[in-house]
């Protein structure tokens, strides 16, 4: 047989083999069926795992609650009320109050992100904050120190904002520093409103970042409010944010009440605005009010 004929015959054989393969009936798929008892055992195991996970998340939330300040505290003429709501499992926000010999140090922080990861980083940030508050009560020094500590971490920590203030419960003088945090509000008894934003960059951006401080006197009937952006960024059904306008208006309407009443009035306004819309971010709010004379 010539080479040409051999090649032609070989090609024909391969074509026939291909046709045979293509028309060969496929084997029916075998279904895998587990005994009912085995399925029930697996389902019971999954339920047990889920219950244990819920318990552990609840216990973690209790740890977070103990790391934060009590919901209501008083220092002389000054009443402090606070609340934190988590959008998922654990909040990435925190609020602490530490009494020192020269005043009361308040700090409200917000970790970037949500859920378990943000909640775990919150405990670390509160620890760094506590270490700095133990050696100084100057807000700008506390913020600068925490920022350096975060930047020196070998593991990557999400960016965070924080507002630190030191209240002198004798004179009413408040010194503060903001690390990229939304401006706090100071509503005077006479209706004047001030935005408090002195400070610097978010935590964890530049190790050598410098931070400025501001100060004011909290007079009788004055209200000082710190909050996280979860408050102002709450959405309604139309996709509109609660924003600063609603925040200011509600603060003015509720100004005459005590700090805890003012707190729940503000939170109620946010809830009414959002209606059935879910939270988009963790929410934290702290109210400091001096008694009227």
Secondary structure, 3 states (H helix, E strand, C coil): CCHHHHHHHHHHHHHHHHHHHHHCCCCCCCCCCCCHHHHHHHHHHHHHHHHHHHHHHHHHHHHHHHHCCCCEEEECCEEEEEEEECCCCCCCEEEEEEEECCEEEEEEEEECCCHHHHHHHHHHHHHHHHHHHCCCCCHHHHHHHHHHHHHCCCCCCCCEEEEEEEECCCCCEEEEEEECCCCEEEECCCCCEEEECCEECCECCCCCCCCCCEEEECCCCCEEEEECHHHHCCECCCCCECHHHHHHHHHHHCCCCCHHHHHHHHHHHHHHHHCCCCCCCCEEEEEEEECCC
